[in-house]
Protein backbone atom coordinates (compact mmCIF):
# COMPACT_ATOMS: atom_id res chain seq x y z
CA UNK A 1 0.00 0.00 0.00
CA UNK A 2 1.28 3.47 -0.83
CA UNK A 3 0.62 6.67 1.10
CA UNK A 4 1.31 10.29 0.29
CA UNK A 5 3.90 11.75 2.69
CA UNK A 6 4.12 15.53 2.84
CA UNK A 7 7.59 16.83 3.72
CA UNK A 8 7.96 20.45 4.79
CA UNK A 9 11.07 22.50 5.51
CA UNK A 10 11.09 24.88 8.46
CA UNK A 11 13.64 27.22 10.02
CA UNK A 12 14.76 24.49 12.41
CA UNK A 13 14.56 21.37 10.24
CA UNK A 14 11.90 19.29 8.53
CA UNK A 15 8.45 17.91 9.27
CA UNK A 16 6.48 15.10 7.69
CA UNK A 17 2.86 13.96 7.87
CA UNK A 18 0.40 11.78 6.00
CA UNK A 19 -3.01 13.26 5.12
CA UNK A 20 -4.55 9.77 5.25
CA UNK A 21 -3.16 8.92 8.70
CA UNK A 22 -4.09 11.83 10.99
CA UNK A 23 -1.71 12.17 13.92
CA UNK A 24 1.11 10.32 12.19
CA UNK A 25 3.90 12.88 12.09
CA UNK A 26 7.67 13.21 12.40
CA UNK A 27 10.07 16.13 12.83
CA UNK A 28 13.86 16.25 12.76
CA UNK A 29 16.78 18.50 11.92
CA UNK A 30 17.68 16.72 8.67
CA UNK A 31 15.63 15.48 5.74
CA UNK A 32 17.13 11.99 5.98
CA UNK A 33 16.30 11.68 9.68
CA UNK A 34 12.77 12.94 9.03
CA UNK A 35 12.27 10.29 6.33
CA UNK A 36 13.53 7.58 8.69
CA UNK A 37 11.30 8.76 11.53
CA UNK A 38 8.15 9.04 9.39
CA UNK A 39 8.73 5.54 8.03
CA UNK A 40 8.98 4.22 11.59
CA UNK A 41 5.94 6.27 12.64
CA UNK A 42 3.80 4.90 9.78
CA UNK A 43 4.70 1.31 10.63
CA UNK A 44 3.94 1.84 14.33
CA UNK A 45 0.72 3.71 13.54
CA UNK A 46 -0.61 0.97 11.26
CA UNK A 47 0.46 -1.80 13.67
CA UNK A 48 -1.36 -0.05 16.51
CA UNK A 49 -4.51 0.43 14.42
CA UNK A 50 -4.53 -3.29 13.61
CA UNK A 51 -3.97 -4.21 17.28
CA UNK A 52 -6.98 -2.08 18.20
CA UNK A 53 -9.10 -3.66 15.47
CA UNK A 54 -9.46 -0.39 13.59
CA UNK A 55 -9.59 -0.29 9.81
CA UNK A 56 -6.39 0.90 8.19
CA UNK A 57 -7.13 3.74 5.82
CA UNK A 58 -6.16 3.35 2.22
CA UNK A 59 -4.54 6.23 0.42
CA UNK A 60 -7.13 8.71 -0.79
CA UNK A 61 -4.75 11.62 -1.37
CA UNK A 62 -3.85 12.68 -4.86
CA UNK A 63 -0.44 13.97 -5.87
CA UNK A 64 0.12 17.08 -7.90
CA UNK A 65 3.42 18.93 -8.14
CA UNK A 66 3.39 22.55 -9.22
CA UNK A 67 6.64 23.84 -10.66
CA UNK A 68 7.08 27.56 -11.12
CA UNK A 69 8.69 28.94 -14.20
CA UNK A 70 12.09 30.52 -13.44
CA UNK A 71 10.94 34.15 -13.82
CA UNK A 72 7.31 33.82 -12.80
CA UNK A 73 7.22 37.36 -11.39
CA UNK A 74 7.91 38.69 -14.88
CA UNK A 75 5.14 36.70 -16.56
CA UNK A 76 1.95 38.51 -17.57
CA UNK A 77 -0.67 37.24 -15.11
CA UNK A 78 -3.67 38.70 -16.88
CA UNK A 79 -6.80 36.59 -16.30
CA UNK A 80 -8.84 35.94 -19.42
One Martini backbone bead per residue (centre of mass of N, CA, C, O) as a GRO file, in nm:
protein
   80
    1UNK     BB    1   0.098   0.035   0.021
    2UNK     BB    2   0.031   0.375  -0.052
    3UNK     BB    3   0.152   0.699   0.063
    4UNK     BB    4   0.126   1.027   0.133
    5UNK     BB    5   0.409   1.240   0.188
    6UNK     BB    6   0.466   1.532   0.371
    7UNK     BB    7   0.725   1.767   0.318
    8UNK     BB    8   0.873   2.014   0.544
    9UNK     BB    9   1.029   2.319   0.572
   10UNK     BB   10   1.215   2.480   0.824
   11UNK     BB   11   1.415   2.662   1.034
   12UNK     BB   12   1.485   2.373   1.211
   13UNK     BB   13   1.385   2.176   0.960
   14UNK     BB   14   1.163   1.894   0.951
   15UNK     BB   15   0.848   1.772   0.821
   16UNK     BB   16   0.593   1.504   0.861
   17UNK     BB   17   0.295   1.381   0.680
   18UNK     BB   18  -0.034   1.213   0.663
   19UNK     BB   19  -0.347   1.263   0.545
   20UNK     BB   20  -0.446   0.945   0.599
   21UNK     BB   21  -0.282   0.976   0.900
   22UNK     BB   22  -0.378   1.103   1.159
   23UNK     BB   23  -0.099   1.184   1.376
   24UNK     BB   24   0.124   1.115   1.164
   25UNK     BB   25   0.447   1.217   1.265
   26UNK     BB   26   0.756   1.414   1.187
   27UNK     BB   27   1.068   1.541   1.333
   28UNK     BB   28   1.374   1.714   1.215
   29UNK     BB   29   1.681   1.839   1.109
   30UNK     BB   30   1.673   1.624   0.881
   31UNK     BB   31   1.563   1.466   0.606
   32UNK     BB   32   1.659   1.178   0.663
   33UNK     BB   33   1.545   1.157   0.952
   34UNK     BB   34   1.253   1.215   0.876
   35UNK     BB   35   1.215   0.967   0.694
   36UNK     BB   36   1.275   0.757   0.911
   37UNK     BB   37   1.057   0.847   1.119
   38UNK     BB   38   0.804   0.819   0.934
   39UNK     BB   39   0.836   0.522   0.877
   40UNK     BB   40   0.811   0.432   1.170
   41UNK     BB   41   0.538   0.570   1.230
   42UNK     BB   42   0.367   0.417   1.026
   43UNK     BB   43   0.415   0.132   1.131
   44UNK     BB   44   0.308   0.187   1.418
   45UNK     BB   45   0.030   0.294   1.344
   46UNK     BB   46  -0.074   0.042   1.193
   47UNK     BB   47  -0.025  -0.166   1.414
   48UNK     BB   48  -0.215  -0.028   1.622
   49UNK     BB   49  -0.474  -0.040   1.458
   50UNK     BB   50  -0.482  -0.349   1.440
   51UNK     BB   51  -0.480  -0.408   1.747
   52UNK     BB   52  -0.763  -0.234   1.775
   53UNK     BB   53  -0.946  -0.302   1.510
   54UNK     BB   54  -0.883  -0.098   1.296
   55UNK     BB   55  -0.905   0.056   1.012
   56UNK     BB   56  -0.702   0.088   0.735
   57UNK     BB   57  -0.621   0.335   0.551
   58UNK     BB   58  -0.637   0.439   0.247
   59UNK     BB   59  -0.534   0.604  -0.021
   60UNK     BB   60  -0.680   0.943  -0.106
   61UNK     BB   61  -0.451   1.092  -0.213
   62UNK     BB   62  -0.328   1.337  -0.426
   63UNK     BB   63  -0.087   1.414  -0.681
   64UNK     BB   64   0.070   1.746  -0.710
   65UNK     BB   65   0.306   1.930  -0.905
   66UNK     BB   66   0.432   2.255  -0.875
   67UNK     BB   67   0.605   2.446  -1.125
   68UNK     BB   68   0.793   2.711  -1.156
   69UNK     BB   69   0.892   2.948  -1.329
   70UNK     BB   70   1.176   3.123  -1.312
   71UNK     BB   71   1.008   3.417  -1.407
   72UNK     BB   72   0.712   3.465  -1.279
   73UNK     BB   73   0.716   3.781  -1.209
   74UNK     BB   74   0.732   3.846  -1.541
   75UNK     BB   75   0.462   3.737  -1.593
   76UNK     BB   76   0.165   3.753  -1.739
   77UNK     BB   77  -0.142   3.763  -1.517
   78UNK     BB   78  -0.375   3.766  -1.699
   79UNK     BB   79  -0.715   3.733  -1.697
   80UNK     BB   80  -0.958   3.561  -1.922
   0.00000   0.00000   0.00000
